Amino acid sequence: MPLRCTVRRIPSALWRAIAVCLSLVCPSIARGQNIAACPRLNTDTSSASAIVVLGVGTPNLTAERSGTGLGIAIRGTLYLFDAGPGVERRLFELCARPSVKFERYGPVFISHLHSDHTLGLPALLYHAHNPNEPFHVIGPPGIRNMMTHIVAAYAEDRAIRVHGGQQMDSTRWETDVREVTSGIVYQDPNITVTAFEVPHGKWAHALGYRVQTPDRTIVISGDTRPAEAIVKACDGCDVLLHELYFRGDDYGREYHTSPEQLADIASRAKPKMVIIYHARPTRALDVY
């Protein structure tokens, strides 16, 4: 089957309708773009956090949107949430900005095992590497099996690079994987991450994340249909990053959240800002 590629922007009228709905319940709205929203990332003792939008894409192959990936940077560490296709190139773009400085990577938190949220994991395993540390991944049950197979797939590559004269750091392919479902799943002096389960079609486990930094509370929905867990996790949070799906078909109702449903969630969760990401157009290739 020939590769089909669709480049299609979400109609501006739909964005205006969403903005009207959400502006009634939320004082500030931001729409995820394909350019990293990246203020200066502090490498000093400042406690200010930065949200970095690395990709807002869907399973559809497009030239304008990288796969789903978000980052939260604080005190020189960049924590990644989901790893869609192309995420490593977005990181290179981020590093190329003169005003952007971060010294190390925190763990990668995976919301669920759909391919458009995990295809970037092999690239991150290679590129998002802290010297003399394993690659840290936290996600739902099944993520350990996925990482085991990814590492196995590159076993020959690792052997050649480590023992074939390149003298590459042997820890580059080592992993530290934790499977989680709910509760506090990670904590360090910069950040506390709490996972909560959300309903996403037939997936047995899909996660959202509540991220507490010294200066604000950030909630990431992951892929989900409307969930009371998101309202509870946010509860007046500073930023709610939430997925969106425009089509009212059976797939959309079982797996995703409509504009009207997101407006209802925002009216009850009362976030100070809503960032829409992973928005799926009304007409696009059906690739799940």
LINLINUR-V75495 format. One record per residue. N is the residue number from 1. RES is the residue in three letters. OMEGA is omega in radians with two decimals (none if undefined). NEAR is the number of other ideal C-beta (glycine too) atoms within 12 Angstrom. D_FIRST is the distance of its C-alpha to the first C-alpha in Angstrom with 2 decimals. Layout:
BEGIN
n={N & N}
res={RES & RES}
omega={OMEGA & OMEGA}
near={NEAR & NEAR}
d_first={D_FIRST & D_FIRST}
END
This chain:
BEGIN
n={1 & 2 & 3 & 4 & 5 & 6 & 7 & 8 & 9 & 10 & 11 & 12 & 13 & 14 & 15 & 16 & 17 & 18 & 19 & 20 & 21 & 22 & 23 & 24 & 25 & 26 & 27 & 28 & 29 & 30 & 31 & 32 & 33 & 34 & 35 & 36 & 37 & 38 & 39 & 40 & 41 & 42 & 43 & 44 & 45 & 46 & 47 & 48 & 49 & 50 & 51 & 52 & 53 & 54 & 55 & 56 & 57 & 58 & 59 & 60 & 61 & 62 & 63 & 64 & 65 & 66 & 67 & 68 & 69 & 70 & 71 & 72 & 73 & 74 & 75 & 76 & 77 & 78 & 79 & 80 & 81 & 82 & 83 & 84 & 85 & 86 & 87 & 88 & 89 & 90 & 91 & 92 & 93 & 94 & 95 & 96 & 97 & 98 & 99 & 100 & 101 & 102 & 103 & 104 & 105 & 106 & 107 & 108 & 109 & 110 & 111 & 112 & 113 & 114 & 115 & 116 & 117 & 118 & 119 & 120 & 121 & 122 & 123 & 124 & 125 & 126 & 127 & 128 & 129 & 130 & 131 & 132 & 133 & 134 & 135 & 136 & 137 & 138 & 139 & 140 & 141 & 142 & 143 & 144 & 145 & 146 & 147 & 148 & 149 & 150 & 151 & 152 & 153 & 154 & 155 & 156 & 157 & 158 & 159 & 160 & 161 & 162 & 163 & 164 & 165 & 166 & 167 & 168 & 169 & 170 & 171 & 172 & 173 & 174 & 175 & 176 & 177 & 178 & 179 & 180 & 181 & 182 & 183 & 184 & 185 & 186 & 187 & 188 & 189 & 190 & 191 & 192 & 193 & 194 & 195 & 196 & 197 & 198 & 199 & 200 & 201 & 202 & 203 & 204 & 205 & 206 & 207 & 208 & 209 & 210 & 211 & 212 & 213 & 214 & 215 & 216 & 217 & 218 & 219 & 220 & 221 & 222 & 223 & 224 & 225 & 226 & 227 & 228 & 229 & 230 & 231 & 232 & 233 & 234 & 235 & 236 & 237 & 238 & 239 & 240 & 241 & 242 & 243 & 244 & 245 & 246 & 247 & 248 & 249 & 250 & 251 & 252 & 253 & 254 & 255 & 256 & 257 & 258 & 259 & 260 & 261 & 262 & 263 & 264 & 265 & 266 & 267 & 268 & 269 & 270 & 271 & 272 & 273 & 274 & 275 & 276 & 277 & 278 & 279 & 280 & 281 & 282 & 283 & 284 & 285 & 286 & 287 & 288}
res={MET & PRO & LEU & ARG & CYS & THR & VAL & ARG & ARG & ILE & PRO & SER & ALA & LEU & TRP & ARG & ALA & ILE & ALA & VAL & CYS & LEU & SER & LEU & VAL & CYS & PRO & SER & ILE & ALA & ARG & GLY & GLN & ASN & ILE & ALA & ALA & CYS & PRO & ARG & LEU & ASN & THR & ASP & THR & SER & SER & ALA & SER & ALA & ILE & VAL & VAL & LEU & GLY & VAL & GLY & THR & PRO & ASN & LEU & THR & ALA & GLU & ARG & SER & GLY & THR & GLY & LEU & GLY & ILE & ALA & ILE & ARG & GLY & THR & LEU & TYR & LEU & PHE & ASP & ALA & GLY & PRO & GLY & VAL & GLU & ARG & ARG & LEU & PHE & GLU & LEU & CYS & ALA & ARG & PRO & SER & VAL & LYS & PHE & GLU & ARG & TYR & GLY & PRO & VAL & PHE & ILE & SER & HIS & LEU & HIS & SER & ASP & HIS & THR & LEU & GLY & LEU & PRO & ALA & LEU & LEU & TYR & HIS & ALA & HIS & ASN & PRO & ASN & GLU & PRO & PHE & HIS & VAL & ILE & GLY & PRO & PRO & GLY & ILE & ARG & ASN & MET & MET & THR & HIS & ILE & VAL & ALA & ALA & TYR & ALA & GLU & ASP & ARG & ALA & ILE & ARG & VAL & HIS & GLY & GLY & GLN & GLN & MET & ASP & SER & THR & ARG & TRP & GLU & THR & ASP & VAL & ARG & GLU & VAL & THR & SER & GLY & ILE & VAL & TYR & GLN & ASP & PRO & ASN & ILE & THR & VAL & THR & ALA & PHE & GLU & VAL & PRO & HIS & GLY & LYS & TRP & ALA & HIS & ALA & LEU & GLY & TYR & ARG & VAL & GLN & THR & PRO & ASP & ARG & THR & ILE & VAL & ILE & SER & GLY & ASP & THR & ARG & PRO & ALA & GLU & ALA & ILE & VAL & LYS & ALA & CYS & ASP & GLY & CYS & ASP & VAL & LEU & LEU & HIS & GLU & LEU & TYR & PHE & ARG & GLY & ASP & ASP & TYR & GLY & ARG & GLU & TYR & HIS & THR & SER & PRO & GLU & GLN & LEU & ALA & ASP & ILE & ALA & SER & ARG & ALA & LYS & PRO & LYS & MET & VAL & ILE & ILE & TYR & HIS & ALA & ARG & PRO & THR & ARG & ALA & LEU & ASP & VAL & TYR}
omega={3.14 & 3.11 & 3.10 & -3.09 & -3.13 & 2.99 & -3.05 & 3.11 & 3.06 & -3.08 & -3.10 & 3.13 & 3.11 & 3.10 & -3.14 & 3.13 & 3.12 & -3.12 & 3.12 & 3.14 & -3.04 & 3.14 & 3.11 & -3.04 & -3.06 & -3.03 & -3.11 & -3.09 & 3.04 & 3.12 & -3.14 & 3.08 & 3.14 & 3.05 & -3.09 & 3.07 & -2.84 & 2.95 & 3.13 & 3.10 & -3.01 & 3.03 & 3.11 & -3.07 & 3.13 & -3.13 & -3.13 & 3.12 & 3.10 & 3.04 & -3.11 & 3.11 & -3.10 & 3.13 & -3.11 & -3.00 & 3.12 & 3.09 & 3.14 & 3.10 & 3.12 & 3.13 & -2.99 & -3.09 & 3.03 & 3.14 & -3.03 & 3.08 & 3.12 & 3.07 & 2.99 & -3.08 & 3.10 & 3.08 & 3.04 & 3.10 & 3.11 & 3.11 & -3.04 & 3.13 & -3.05 & -3.01 & 3.11 & -3.12 & 3.12 & -3.04 & -3.10 & 3.09 & 3.08 & 3.08 & 3.10 & 3.08 & 3.12 & -3.13 & -3.08 & -3.14 & -3.08 & -3.06 & -3.04 & 3.10 & 2.89 & -2.93 & -3.06 & 3.08 & 2.93 & 3.12 & 2.96 & 3.13 & -3.10 & -3.12 & 3.10 & -2.92 & 3.00 & -3.04 & -3.10 & 3.06 & -3.03 & -3.09 & 3.13 & -3.09 & 3.11 & 3.13 & 3.11 & 3.10 & -3.12 & -2.96 & -3.09 & -2.91 & 2.99 & -3.10 & 3.07 & 3.05 & 3.00 & 3.08 & -3.03 & 3.12 & 3.09 & -3.12 & -3.08 & 3.06 & -3.06 & -3.09 & 3.12 & 3.11 & 3.11 & -3.11 & 3.09 & -3.13 & 3.09 & 3.13 & 3.13 & -3.12 & -3.09 & -3.11 & -3.13 & 3.09 & 3.14 & -3.10 & -3.13 & -3.08 & -3.11 & -3.01 & -3.06 & 3.07 & -3.13 & 3.12 & -3.13 & -3.14 & -3.07 & 3.13 & -3.05 & -3.11 & 3.10 & -3.08 & 2.99 & -2.99 & 3.08 & 3.07 & -3.04 & 3.04 & -3.12 & 3.14 & 3.10 & -3.07 & 3.12 & 3.13 & 2.98 & -3.10 & -3.11 & -2.80 & 2.97 & -3.10 & 3.11 & 3.11 & 3.01 & -3.08 & 3.11 & -3.14 & 3.14 & 3.10 & -3.05 & 3.07 & 3.10 & -3.13 & 2.97 & -2.98 & 2.81 & -3.11 & 2.99 & -3.03 & 3.12 & 3.03 & 3.14 & -3.04 & -3.14 & 3.10 & -3.09 & 3.12 & 3.14 & -3.02 & -2.86 & 3.08 & -3.04 & 2.84 & -3.07 & -3.03 & 3.07 & 3.13 & 3.13 & 3.09 & -3.12 & -3.11 & -3.13 & 3.07 & -3.13 & -3.10 & -3.13 & -3.11 & 3.00 & 3.03 & -3.00 & 3.07 & -3.12 & 3.14 & -3.02 & -2.99 & -3.12 & 3.14 & -3.09 & 3.12 & -3.14 & -3.11 & -3.08 & -2.98 & -2.93 & -3.04 & -3.14 & 3.08 & -3.13 & 3.14 & 3.10 & 3.08 & 3.11 & 3.11 & -3.12 & -3.13 & -3.12 & -3.13 & 3.08 & 3.04 & 3.08 & 3.11 & 3.01 & 3.02 & -3.14 & 3.09 & -3.13 & -3.12 & -3.11 & -3.10 & 3.13 & 3.13 & -3.14 & 3.07 & 3.10 & 3.10 & -3.05 & none}
near={4 & 4 & 8 & 13 & 14 & 22 & 17 & 22 & 21 & 36 & 16 & 12 & 14 & 25 & 26 & 16 & 22 & 34 & 25 & 17 & 26 & 35 & 20 & 17 & 26 & 34 & 17 & 18 & 31 & 27 & 29 & 36 & 25 & 29 & 19 & 34 & 30 & 29 & 19 & 20 & 33 & 26 & 20 & 14 & 12 & 20 & 19 & 22 & 33 & 37 & 38 & 39 & 39 & 46 & 41 & 41 & 43 & 41 & 30 & 30 & 25 & 30 & 14 & 21 & 37 & 39 & 36 & 45 & 50 & 48 & 44 & 47 & 43 & 38 & 29 & 27 & 30 & 41 & 44 & 50 & 49 & 51 & 49 & 44 & 33 & 30 & 45 & 31 & 23 & 41 & 34 & 19 & 23 & 36 & 26 & 14 & 21 & 10 & 16 & 26 & 24 & 34 & 20 & 25 & 33 & 36 & 40 & 49 & 43 & 50 & 43 & 43 & 34 & 37 & 25 & 37 & 42 & 38 & 29 & 36 & 41 & 31 & 29 & 44 & 39 & 26 & 25 & 38 & 26 & 26 & 15 & 12 & 18 & 25 & 35 & 34 & 43 & 37 & 42 & 39 & 24 & 25 & 38 & 22 & 19 & 31 & 34 & 20 & 20 & 30 & 28 & 18 & 17 & 25 & 16 & 14 & 21 & 26 & 17 & 15 & 19 & 20 & 14 & 12 & 9 & 14 & 11 & 19 & 19 & 17 & 19 & 28 & 30 & 23 & 35 & 22 & 30 & 26 & 25 & 30 & 25 & 23 & 19 & 20 & 33 & 31 & 18 & 21 & 15 & 32 & 34 & 23 & 40 & 31 & 38 & 35 & 31 & 39 & 28 & 35 & 22 & 15 & 27 & 16 & 30 & 41 & 46 & 50 & 49 & 42 & 44 & 28 & 32 & 22 & 21 & 26 & 32 & 42 & 46 & 49 & 51 & 45 & 47 & 43 & 33 & 32 & 33 & 21 & 30 & 41 & 30 & 22 & 38 & 39 & 21 & 21 & 35 & 30 & 40 & 45 & 50 & 51 & 47 & 46 & 41 & 32 & 25 & 17 & 17 & 13 & 21 & 32 & 18 & 23 & 33 & 38 & 41 & 32 & 36 & 24 & 31 & 43 & 28 & 24 & 41 & 42 & 21 & 23 & 36 & 25 & 38 & 24 & 32 & 43 & 36 & 39 & 45 & 46 & 40 & 40 & 30 & 22 & 16 & 28 & 18 & 17 & 21 & 23}
d_first={0.00 & 3.82 & 6.51 & 8.72 & 12.34 & 15.30 & 18.88 & 21.27 & 24.83 & 26.53 & 29.00 & 32.45 & 34.08 & 32.38 & 33.60 & 37.05 & 37.11 & 36.28 & 38.89 & 41.47 & 40.87 & 41.03 & 43.86 & 46.03 & 45.76 & 44.97 & 46.97 & 44.25 & 40.52 & 37.98 & 34.33 & 32.06 & 30.82 & 28.48 & 31.62 & 33.55 & 36.69 & 38.87 & 42.67 & 44.65 & 43.98 & 47.36 & 48.14 & 51.77 & 53.37 & 52.26 & 50.84 & 48.70 & 45.04 & 42.08 & 38.78 & 35.88 & 32.65 & 29.99 & 26.95 & 26.55 & 22.81 & 20.74 & 17.37 & 15.85 & 14.88 & 17.62 & 19.68 & 22.95 & 23.13 & 23.06 & 22.36 & 25.29 & 28.31 & 32.03 & 35.07 & 38.76 & 41.10 & 44.75 & 47.41 & 45.07 & 42.48 & 38.95 & 37.62 & 33.87 & 32.33 & 28.63 & 26.30 & 23.09 & 20.74 & 22.77 & 26.10 & 27.59 & 27.25 & 28.99 & 31.71 & 32.17 & 32.63 & 35.10 & 37.02 & 37.24 & 39.26 & 42.93 & 44.21 & 41.94 & 43.27 & 42.34 & 43.43 & 41.33 & 38.51 & 39.26 & 37.06 & 33.49 & 33.52 & 30.34 & 30.28 & 27.69 & 24.84 & 21.82 & 19.36 & 20.02 & 23.65 & 23.38 & 20.65 & 23.49 & 25.81 & 25.18 & 25.93 & 28.98 & 30.15 & 30.40 & 31.59 & 33.47 & 36.02 & 39.76 & 41.74 & 43.15 & 41.44 & 38.58 & 35.52 & 36.48 & 33.97 & 35.07 & 32.91 & 32.58 & 32.70 & 29.66 & 29.65 & 31.71 & 29.27 & 26.41 & 28.60 & 29.76 & 26.28 & 25.54 & 28.83 & 28.20 & 24.88 & 26.92 & 30.01 & 29.85 & 29.37 & 32.35 & 34.48 & 34.02 & 34.69 & 37.69 & 39.25 & 37.94 & 40.30 & 38.68 & 41.00 & 38.60 & 39.80 & 38.98 & 38.87 & 35.71 & 33.54 & 36.06 & 35.30 & 37.54 & 35.59 & 37.26 & 35.95 & 37.65 & 37.77 & 40.69 & 43.80 & 44.55 & 41.90 & 42.95 & 46.10 & 47.61 & 50.20 & 47.63 & 45.59 & 45.45 & 42.12 & 42.19 & 39.17 & 38.95 & 36.52 & 34.53 & 32.60 & 28.82 & 27.35 & 27.09 & 27.62 & 30.91 & 31.79 & 30.94 & 33.47 & 35.09 & 37.55 & 41.00 & 42.05 & 45.74 & 46.85 & 50.46 & 50.01 & 47.61 & 45.48 & 41.71 & 39.51 & 35.72 & 34.11 & 30.79 & 28.30 & 30.50 & 31.64 & 35.30 & 37.39 & 41.15 & 40.70 & 39.62 & 42.73 & 44.88 & 43.36 & 43.78 & 47.18 & 48.05 & 45.87 & 45.70 & 41.92 & 39.30 & 35.66 & 33.69 & 30.10 & 29.41 & 27.08 & 27.69 & 26.10 & 28.41 & 25.93 & 26.29 & 23.91 & 25.87 & 29.17 & 28.41 & 26.83 & 28.15 & 31.18 & 31.82 & 34.04 & 36.93 & 36.65 & 36.60 & 39.68 & 41.39 & 40.57 & 41.96 & 45.06 & 45.91 & 44.79 & 46.52 & 44.72 & 46.19 & 42.77 & 39.30 & 36.23 & 33.03 & 29.84 & 26.28 & 26.57 & 23.66 & 23.63 & 24.15 & 20.90 & 17.77 & 14.27 & 14.90 & 13.69 & 16.40}
END
